[in-house]
Amino acid sequence: MQLTSYTDYALRVLIYLATARDRQATITEIADFYNISRNHLVKVVHQLGSKGFVKTTRGKGGGLALQRPPGTILIGDVVRSMETHFNWVECFDPVQQHCRLLPSCGLRHLLARAGNAYFQVLDASTLADLLPGATSAPAQRQALENLK
Protein backbone atom coordinates (compact mmCIF):
# COMPACT_ATOMS: atom_id res chain seq x y z
CA MET A 1 0.00 0.00 0.00
CA GLN A 2 1.78 3.02 -1.30
CA LEU A 3 0.62 6.59 -1.66
CA THR A 4 1.36 8.52 -4.83
CA SER A 5 3.67 11.52 -4.70
CA TYR A 6 0.55 13.60 -5.43
CA THR A 7 -0.97 12.58 -2.09
CA ASP A 8 2.38 12.92 -0.34
CA TYR A 9 2.64 16.50 -1.61
CA ALA A 10 -0.95 17.22 -0.53
CA LEU A 11 -0.18 16.08 3.00
CA ARG A 12 3.01 18.16 3.02
CA VAL A 13 1.10 21.25 1.89
CA LEU A 14 -1.46 20.78 4.65
CA ILE A 15 1.24 20.27 7.29
CA TYR A 16 3.05 23.41 6.09
CA LEU A 17 -0.14 25.46 6.20
CA ALA A 18 -1.03 24.12 9.64
CA THR A 19 2.33 25.27 11.00
CA ALA A 20 1.90 28.72 9.40
CA ARG A 21 -1.62 29.33 10.76
CA ASP A 22 -1.09 33.03 11.44
CA ARG A 23 -0.47 33.93 7.78
CA GLN A 24 -1.09 32.90 4.20
CA ALA A 25 1.59 30.97 2.34
CA THR A 26 2.34 30.86 -1.36
CA ILE A 27 2.80 27.87 -3.61
CA THR A 28 6.29 29.06 -4.50
CA GLU A 29 7.22 29.32 -0.82
CA ILE A 30 6.00 25.77 -0.15
CA ALA A 31 7.67 24.39 -3.29
CA ASP A 32 10.96 25.99 -2.28
CA PHE A 33 10.69 24.72 1.29
CA TYR A 34 10.17 21.10 0.19
CA ASN A 35 12.32 21.43 -2.96
CA ILE A 36 9.54 20.10 -5.18
CA SER A 37 8.07 21.26 -8.49
CA ARG A 38 5.95 24.40 -8.28
CA ASN A 39 3.95 23.32 -11.32
CA HIS A 40 3.09 20.02 -9.67
CA LEU A 41 2.06 21.82 -6.47
CA VAL A 42 -0.31 24.08 -8.41
CA LYS A 43 -2.33 21.00 -9.39
CA VAL A 44 -2.21 19.60 -5.85
CA VAL A 45 -3.33 22.90 -4.29
CA HIS A 46 -6.13 23.24 -6.84
CA GLN A 47 -7.51 19.84 -5.85
CA LEU A 48 -7.08 20.57 -2.13
CA GLY A 49 -9.09 23.75 -2.70
CA SER A 50 -11.82 22.02 -4.66
CA LYS A 51 -12.15 19.40 -1.92
CA GLY A 52 -12.50 22.04 0.80
CA PHE A 53 -9.19 21.58 2.61
CA VAL A 54 -7.52 24.82 1.46
CA LYS A 55 -8.79 28.30 0.66
CA THR A 56 -6.93 30.39 -1.88
CA THR A 57 -6.78 34.13 -2.36
CA ARG A 58 -5.65 35.56 -5.68
CA GLY A 59 -3.76 38.74 -6.33
CA LYS A 60 -1.23 40.82 -4.47
CA GLY A 61 -1.06 39.73 -0.85
CA GLY A 62 -2.88 36.53 -1.73
CA GLY A 63 -1.91 32.98 -0.97
CA LEU A 64 -3.37 29.93 0.62
CA ALA A 65 -4.42 28.81 4.06
CA LEU A 66 -6.29 25.96 5.66
CA GLN A 67 -10.04 26.07 5.08
CA ARG A 68 -10.71 24.66 8.55
CA PRO A 69 -8.83 23.91 11.78
CA PRO A 70 -6.20 21.12 11.65
CA GLY A 71 -8.07 19.08 14.26
CA THR A 72 -11.05 18.74 11.91
CA ILE A 73 -9.12 17.50 8.87
CA LEU A 74 -9.02 13.69 8.88
CA ILE A 75 -5.98 12.19 7.16
CA GLY A 76 -8.16 9.40 5.77
CA ASP A 77 -10.36 12.01 4.03
CA VAL A 78 -7.31 13.69 2.50
CA VAL A 79 -5.91 10.40 1.21
CA ARG A 80 -9.28 9.33 -0.25
CA SER A 81 -9.66 12.74 -1.91
CA MET A 82 -6.24 12.69 -3.54
CA GLU A 83 -5.82 9.07 -4.64
CA THR A 84 -7.56 7.91 -7.80
CA HIS A 85 -8.18 4.32 -6.73
CA PHE A 86 -7.41 1.71 -4.12
CA ASN A 87 -7.02 -1.32 -6.33
CA TRP A 88 -4.37 -2.96 -4.19
CA VAL A 89 -4.05 -5.80 -6.71
CA GLU A 90 -5.51 -6.67 -10.11
CA CYS A 91 -8.59 -8.46 -8.78
CA PHE A 92 -9.91 -5.25 -7.17
CA ASP A 93 -10.57 -3.82 -10.63
CA PRO A 94 -13.27 -5.82 -12.46
CA VAL A 95 -12.21 -4.34 -15.83
CA GLN A 96 -8.52 -5.27 -15.49
CA GLN A 97 -8.68 -8.56 -13.61
CA HIS A 98 -7.67 -11.66 -15.49
CA CYS A 99 -6.54 -13.86 -12.61
CA ARG A 100 -7.36 -17.55 -12.94
CA LEU A 101 -7.34 -17.99 -9.18
CA LEU A 102 -10.07 -15.42 -8.57
CA PRO A 103 -12.98 -17.74 -7.84
CA SER A 104 -11.18 -19.47 -4.97
CA CYS A 105 -8.36 -17.10 -3.98
CA GLY A 106 -8.48 -15.44 -0.56
CA LEU A 107 -5.92 -12.74 -1.37
CA ARG A 108 -8.54 -10.18 -2.37
CA HIS A 109 -10.41 -10.56 0.94
CA LEU A 110 -7.20 -10.41 2.96
CA LEU A 111 -6.05 -7.23 1.24
CA ALA A 112 -9.51 -5.70 1.58
CA ARG A 113 -9.31 -6.27 5.35
CA ALA A 114 -5.80 -4.80 5.40
CA GLY A 115 -7.03 -1.76 3.45
CA ASN A 116 -9.87 -1.29 5.92
CA ALA A 117 -7.40 -1.40 8.83
CA TYR A 118 -5.18 1.09 6.98
CA PHE A 119 -8.05 3.55 6.68
CA GLN A 120 -9.19 2.90 10.23
CA VAL A 121 -5.87 4.29 11.45
CA LEU A 122 -5.88 7.19 8.96
CA ASP A 123 -9.48 8.06 9.87
CA ALA A 124 -8.51 8.23 13.55
CA SER A 125 -5.77 10.77 12.77
CA THR A 126 -6.18 14.47 12.08
CA LEU A 127 -3.82 17.00 10.61
CA ALA A 128 -3.26 18.30 14.15
CA ASP A 129 -1.82 14.88 15.08
CA LEU A 130 0.94 15.34 12.48
CA LEU A 131 2.20 18.66 13.73
CA PRO A 132 5.42 19.07 15.70
CA GLY A 133 4.83 18.45 19.40
CA ALA A 134 1.51 16.67 18.88
CA THR A 135 0.82 13.56 20.87
CA SER A 136 -1.26 10.77 19.37
CA ALA A 137 -4.94 11.46 19.71
CA PRO A 138 -6.96 9.07 21.88
CA ALA A 139 -8.91 7.81 18.84
CA GLN A 140 -5.67 7.12 16.99
CA ARG A 141 -4.24 5.19 19.93
CA GLN A 142 -7.48 3.20 20.21
CA ALA A 143 -7.45 2.36 16.49
CA LEU A 144 -3.87 1.12 16.78
CA GLU A 145 -4.78 -0.99 19.83
CA ASN A 146 -7.74 -2.52 17.96
CA LEU A 147 -5.37 -3.73 15.24
CA LYS A 148 -3.21 -5.71 17.67
PyMOL commands that set and color helices and strands:
alter all, ss='L'
color gray80, all
select helices_A, chain A and resi 5-19+27-34+38-50+70-72+75-82+90-92+107-123+127-130+138-147
alter helices_A, ss='H'
color red, helices_A
select strands_A, chain A and resi 54-57+63-66
alter strands_A, ss='S'
color yellow, strands_A
deselect
rebuild
show_as cartoon
